[in-house]
């Protein structure tokens, strides 16, 4: 006795389950779909070249961003908008590297 099972309800149940799971996860913030606006500039920065014996002036008021070295990349955190962070890049979209103070670069040993 051969019976054919109706697979359409099982397939529809699987598809609905996946769509509902993605919808719930995105509602609670576990899934984020990146948009073009997410890559906008947070702020513009300029590097001041320091020369020995030359004075330079900077503002006493600190910037709205705090930088931290994470995995060798300089990451900026915004203090005005909590949760907003980004990687500092140059005009070629190359990440600015940094060195952790806890892990100084290896110096060549005398052999």
C-alpha positions as CSV (number, residue, x, y, z in Angstrom):
1,X,0.0,0.0,0.0
2,X,1.7,3.1,-1.2
3,X,0.5,6.4,0.1
4,X,1.6,9.7,-1.2
5,X,2.2,12.3,1.5
6,X,1.2,15.8,0.8
7,X,4.4,17.9,1.2
8,X,2.9,21.3,0.5
9,X,1.8,22.0,4.1
10,X,5.2,20.9,5.4
11,X,7.0,23.2,2.9
12,X,4.7,26.1,3.7
13,X,5.2,25.5,7.5
14,X,9.0,25.6,7.0
15,X,8.9,28.9,5.0
16,X,6.5,30.6,7.4
17,X,8.7,29.5,10.4
18,X,11.8,31.0,8.8
19,X,10.1,34.2,7.9
20,X,8.6,34.5,11.4
21,X,12.0,33.8,13.0
22,X,13.8,36.5,11.0
23,X,11.0,38.9,11.7
24,X,11.1,38.3,15.5
25,X,15.0,38.5,15.6
26,X,15.0,41.7,13.6
27,X,12.3,43.2,15.9
28,X,14.4,42.5,19.0
29,X,17.6,43.8,17.3
30,X,19.4,40.6,16.8
31,X,19.3,40.9,13.0
32,X,20.3,44.2,11.3
33,X,20.0,44.8,7.6
34,X,22.7,47.4,6.6
35,X,21.5,50.4,4.6
36,X,23.4,53.0,2.6
37,X,22.8,55.6,5.4
38,X,24.7,53.4,7.9
39,X,28.0,54.1,6.2
40,X,27.7,57.9,6.4
41,X,30.5,59.9,8.0
42,X,30.1,60.4,11.7
43,X,32.5,63.4,11.8
44,X,35.5,64.6,9.8
45,X,39.0,64.5,11.3
46,X,42.3,66.2,10.6
47,X,45.7,65.1,11.8
48,X,47.9,67.8,13.2
49,X,51.5,67.1,12.5
50,X,53.7,67.7,15.5
51,X,57.2,69.0,15.1
52,X,59.7,69.2,17.9
53,X,59.8,72.7,19.3
54,X,56.8,73.9,17.4
55,X,53.6,74.9,19.3
56,X,50.1,74.0,18.1
57,X,46.8,75.0,19.5
58,X,43.8,72.7,20.1
59,X,40.4,73.2,21.7
60,X,40.0,72.6,25.4
61,X,36.6,71.1,24.7
62,X,37.0,67.4,23.9
63,X,35.4,65.8,20.8
64,X,32.2,63.8,21.0
65,X,34.0,60.6,20.1
66,X,36.2,58.3,22.1
67,X,38.8,56.1,20.4
68,X,39.8,52.6,21.4
69,X,42.1,50.0,19.9
70,X,40.2,46.8,19.2
71,X,42.0,43.9,17.4
72,X,44.6,46.4,16.0
73,X,42.0,48.7,14.5
74,X,41.1,52.2,15.8
75,X,37.3,52.2,16.7
76,X,35.4,55.3,17.5
77,X,32.5,55.4,19.9
78,X,30.2,58.4,19.9
79,X,29.3,59.8,23.4
80,X,26.3,61.7,22.2
81,X,24.5,58.8,20.5
82,X,24.9,55.7,22.6
83,X,25.6,52.6,20.7
84,X,26.9,54.4,17.7
85,X,30.4,53.3,16.8
86,X,32.6,52.9,13.7
87,X,36.0,52.2,12.4
88,X,38.3,55.2,11.6
89,X,39.3,55.0,7.9
90,X,41.3,57.2,5.6
91,X,40.1,58.6,2.3
92,X,40.8,55.3,0.6
93,X,38.6,53.4,3.0
94,X,41.6,51.8,4.7
95,X,41.3,51.2,8.4
96,X,43.6,53.2,10.7
97,X,45.7,50.6,12.6
98,X,46.7,51.0,16.2
99,X,48.9,49.2,18.7
100,X,47.5,48.0,22.0
101,X,49.5,49.5,25.0
102,X,49.3,46.1,26.7
103,X,50.9,44.4,23.7
104,X,53.9,46.4,22.5
105,X,55.4,45.4,19.2
106,X,58.0,42.7,19.3
107,X,61.5,44.1,19.2
108,X,64.2,42.2,17.3
109,X,66.2,40.2,19.8
110,X,70.0,40.0,19.6
111,X,71.2,36.6,18.5
